[in-house]
Amino acid sequence: MNKPELLAPAGDLERLKIALLYGADAVYIGGTFSLRANADNFSLDEIKEGVLYAHNLNKKVYVTVNIAMHNKELETIVEYLKELDETGIDAIIVSDPGIIDLAKKHTNLEIHLSTQGSSLNKEAITFWKNEGLTRVVLARECSMADIKDIKENVDIELEVFVHGAMCASYSGRCVLSNFLTARDSNRGGCSQICRWDFDLIEGGNHLKGDRPFTFCTKDLSLIKHIPDLIDLGVDSLKVEGRMRSAYYIATIIKVYRMVIDEYMNNPEEYEYNLKYEQILRRCANRDSVPQFFNGIFDKDVQYYNGRMEVTNQDFLGTVLEYDGDSNLAKIQQRNYFELGDEITIFGPKDEFTFKITELYDENMEPLEIVRHPKQIVYMKIPAVASKNYMLKKSLTNV
């Protein structure tokens, strides 16, 4: 039984380092030709810095080059691919066959097929293997039976999305954004039309319901099915979210890291921990379901009658420094907290819960309330909390 790679999203260098620190084996990032136009995509210098950081940890960096290419990109794409090759990245993730062909002709880059390729069957996977690709990111519409059939019949690495947002179209192949907002979802500009509220019209009459109509999907979570994916021989387990926060990435990656390791260390006695599911639910603002994986895809995997997306307030701050002599941690605040609150501090390997008994401002004057965005404060804590540890509301206090 091979241990799968845990692959995390990273929208910038800070999140790249957080993802690797909290347990990811590899990260995927965006550059010039990425499908996340609104993310803080990486410059070539930042890619080089990220690669150096990851490789020093014996971890990997993949770069998305997954837009649907137009003719105008032909003037610059080859030079960009050559520059990527020189950064030392471990692979590019591509959907356009033209970019695949150019990368093969002009670089030595390893090539992975993006989920935008909508690959769902062994014949398609065999085709891409024969084209020289080393890994296929399967379409998110694949079921467990589909994955099993492909893995048993094609000798190629398979990457599967296990957590994050879903698309109402086939793995992102959507033109609604183009038609309604002139933003091309296949070139990084998706305006998420599927999450809009719509009027329903029948026979010229406006149908009124208790809530507006939407065809937004719920999020994907395969946390319960990690043992199944490992047993199937899936090579990489991928988390969606290059535009998500550092707190989100740290939380999600840590949980999946623990589940993978617990199952791999003792598969015969492994038991699913409901606490992990609770942590994941607290970190997101949409419900999550297995989506297509278990073969049950019905009304319960989508929002048809509106939804509430409440901004998560659990993330309280990040540890910037820790003084072991005084037990004081320098904190950058992210959400409101006050003296007497019970909170949890967590890092890559540990966490502990305590009540705030001492709180100071930057001048070491006593504080009772921390309410200003990114305010710098000092807090006395009962155990070691290294840089990049995070503070959140304790589950008993939410």
N, C-alpha and C positions, 0 to 999 in steps of 0.2 A: 504494500500500500504506500503510494507516493504522497508526500505532503504537498498540497497545492500552494502556489504563490498567492499571497494576499495583496491585491493591487488597489491602490488608493488614488483618489483624485487630488490634484494640487493646482490651485489657481494662481499661486505666487510662491516665492521662495520661502516665506514664513510657513505656509501651509505644507509645502514640500517637506520641510524639516520636521514639522509636527507629525505628519503622517508616518514618516520613517521612524521617528522617536517612539511613537505609540504602537508600533508593531507591523507596519506595512513592509512587505518584502520588495515592493516596487511602487513607483508612482507613474501616473500618466499626466502630461502637461500639454498646454497649448502654445503654439507659436504664431507665425504669420498666417498660416492657412488652416485655421482651426474653426471648429463648429461652435465655439463660444466667443462670439465677437465682443460680448459685453464683459467678459472676464478680464482680469489683469494678466493678459497673456505674456509669455516670457520673451525677452529679447535674447539674442544669441549669447551675449555675455552672461545673462542670467541662467541660460540653459547650461553653459559651461560650468558655472558655479554650482548649479544643482547636481550636475553629473559628478563633479569632483566630490561633493558632499556625500552623495549616495554611494559611489564606488568605494569611498573610504570605509563605508559600513558594509561593503560587499552586497549592496543592493542596487536596483536597476532603475533606469529612467526611460520611459517611452514618450515619444512626441506625436501628438495627433496632427496629421496632415490630411484631414478627412472631409474637406469641402468638395462639393460638386464643381469641378473646374470648368471655367469658361475660357474662350480663346485668349482673352487678355492676360490670363495667368501664365500662358506659355512663355511669355517674355522673361518672367522672373522665377518660375518654379524650379527650373533646373539648377540655377545658381543657389537658390535657397536649400535645395536638397544636398548639394555639395557642401554647403556651409554646415548643415546639420551633421553630415557624415564626419566632419572635422571636429565636432564637439565631443565625440565619443559616446553619444547616446546608444542605447541598447537596441532600439527598434523604432520604426515609425508605424503609425496606425493609419491606414489608408482605405478609402472606399472607391475612389475613381480609378478605373482600370488604366486610364492614361497616365496618372501619377505613378501607378505601380510600374508601368513599362519604363517611364523615364528614370525612376529610382534604380531599376535593374540595369539600365544602360549606362548610367552616369555615376553611380555610387556603389559602395559595398554595404549599404544599409540593410539590416534585417527588416523584413516587411511583415506586418500583421494586418489582416483584413478587419476593418471596422465593423461594428454592429450595423452600420449604415448599409453594408452589403446584403443585409437581410438573408443570411444563409441559414437554411432550416433543414437541409437534407444532405445525405451522404454523397450524392452525385455532385451537388454544388461544391461541397467541401473538397472532393477529389479534384475538381476542376482547379480550385485555387491552389491546392498542393502542387499540381502539375505546372502551375504558373510560377512556382518557386517560393511561395509564401510559406512561412514556418509556423504561423499561428492564425487561427480564425476566431474572432470574437463573435460568438453566435448571436443570432437575432434574439431579442428578448421574448419573442413569441414561441420559443422552443419549449416543448414539454420534457419531462424526465425521460419518457420513452424515446423522443427524438434524439436527445443527447446520448442515450445508451446506444441507439442504433448507429449513430455517427461514430462514436468512440470505438465501437467494436469493429467497424469496417474501414476506417481511414486512420492511418498512422500520422497524425499531425496534432500539434498542441491545440487544445480547446480552452477558450476563455469564456466565462459565463458571468453575466451581471447577477449579483446576489442582493443588492440593496440600492434603493434610491428611486428617483422619479421615473415614471413611465411616459410613453408617448401614445396619443390616441391613434396615431397612424402606424404603419409598419416600420418599426425601428427608426422613426424620425423622417420617413419619406413623406413629407407633408407640404402642400402648396397653399393651405389656407392663409398662412401668415403673409405670403406674397400677395394674394388677392385682396386681403382686407387692410393690410397696413404697408404694403410695398417693402416688407422686410423678409428676406429669403431665409427660411429655416434651414435650407440645405447649404447655406453659406455663412452660418453663424448668427443669423439675426432673428431667430424665432421669437415672436411676440406672444406665444402661448395662447392662441385663439381657443384651444380646447378648454381652457380654464375660464373663458368668458361666460357671462349669463346671457341666455337667448330667449327671445319670444317664440312661442309655438303658434303657428298659424295653420288652421285646417278649414278648407272651403271658404277662405277669406275671413274666417272668424278667428279672433285672438283667444286661444285657450289659456285660461287663468288657473294656476294651481297655487298651492300654499307657498311654494318657493319657485324661484326662476329655474329654468331648465339649463343643464350643462351636460357635456359628455366628457368631463374631466375624469381621468383614471386615478385610482388610489395608487399609492406608492408600492414598490416591490420590496418584499423582505423574505429572504430564504434562510433566515437564521435557524429555523427548525430543521431545515433540510441540508445543512452542512454535511452531516454524516453521509447522506445519500450522494451528494456531489463528490465527496472524497472517494466513496466506494465505486462510483462510476469512473473514476480516474480523470476527472476534470483537472486541468493543469493550472488554471488561474481563476481566482474568485475576485470579481471586480465590483467595487463600490462606485456608484454614480455621485457626482457633485463637485465639479471644479469651481462652481460659484458659491459653494457652501462655506460656512465659517470654520475657523481653526478649531473652535470648540466642538462643532458638529463632527468634523473629521476625526479629532482625537477620541471622541466618545464612541463613534461607530467602529472605527478601526480597532480600538482596544477590545470591544465586545467580541467582534469577529475573531480577533487574534486568540482570545481566551477560549472560544468555542472550538476553533480549529485545533489548538494545542491540547485541550482536554480530551477531545475525541482521539487524536493521534496517539496520545500517551497511554490511553487505556480504552480502546474501542469496545471491549467486551463488557465493561462496567460503566460505560458512559451514560449519564442521565442528563436530559435537557433541563437547563436551569431557567425557570420562569422569570427570575430576577433580571436576567439579561434582556428579555423581551420588554420588561417594564422600563428599563433604562433606554432602550431604543425608542419606545413610544414617547417618552418624555422629551426626547431630543428633536422630534419632528413635529410638523404642524399638519400633517395629513395622516389618515389611516394607512396601514400597510397590510398587504396580503401576498400570497405566493404567486399571484397572477397566473400565467399559463403553465407553470411548472407541474402542478398536480393534475392538469387536464380538466380542471373545473373552472370555466371562464363564463361567468354569468353576470347578472345585474349587481351582484354584491361586490364586484371588483371595480366598480365605477361609481361616480357621484352623478346621479341623474336629477336630483332635486335640491341642488345647492349644497353648500358645505360651510363650515366655520374654520378658518385658518387663523388661529390665535398665535401671535408672535411669542416665541419661547422666551421665558424670563428666568430660566433655571441657571444660565451661565452668569456667574457673579464677578469673575475676574481671573487674571493670570498672575502667577508668581514671577516677578522679575528678578528678585534676589532673595537669598535666605542667609541669615546670620545665626550660626549654630550656637554661639556663645550667649546671645540674648534671646534666642528663639523667636526673633522678629523676622517676619517675611514682608518684603516690599511688594505691594500689590497694585496692579492696574485694574481699576474697577470697570465692569461692563454693565451691571444692573444693580438696582437698589439693594442695600442690606444695612443692618444696624446692629449695635451692641446688643448682645443677648440672643441673637439669631443662632440657630443650629445649622451648620453648613458642613459640606463634605469637600475635602481637598483630594484630588486624585492625580496620579501620574501614570506612566506606562505600566508599572508593575504593582502598584499598591494604591490604597485610598484609606482615609480615616475621617470620621465624623466627630465634630466637637462644637461646643458653644463658644461664641465670640465673647471673651471677657476683657480684652484690652485692644483698643483701636486708637490710632493716632494719625494726624495729618502729616504733610511733608516736613513740617517744622517740629514734629514730635509733640504737638499739642493734642490733648485728649479729644476724641471724637465720639459722638453717639450715633450719627447717621452718615452714610455715604450715598450721595444721590446724584453727583455730577458725572457725566459721561467721561470715562477714561481718567477719572480722578486717581492720583497716586496717594496711597495710604500705607500705613504700617500696621500689621496685625500680629499679635502674639499667638503662636500656635504650638500644640503639644508634641509635635513630631517633625522630623525633617521633611521639608518640601522644597525640592530643587527647582531651578529655573525651568519655566514652561509647564510646571504643574498648574492645574486649573481648579478654580473654586466653583461650586454649584450648590443649589439648594439641596438639602438632604431629602431622601425619599420620604422620610417620616415627617417632613416639614412642608410638604406640598399638598 
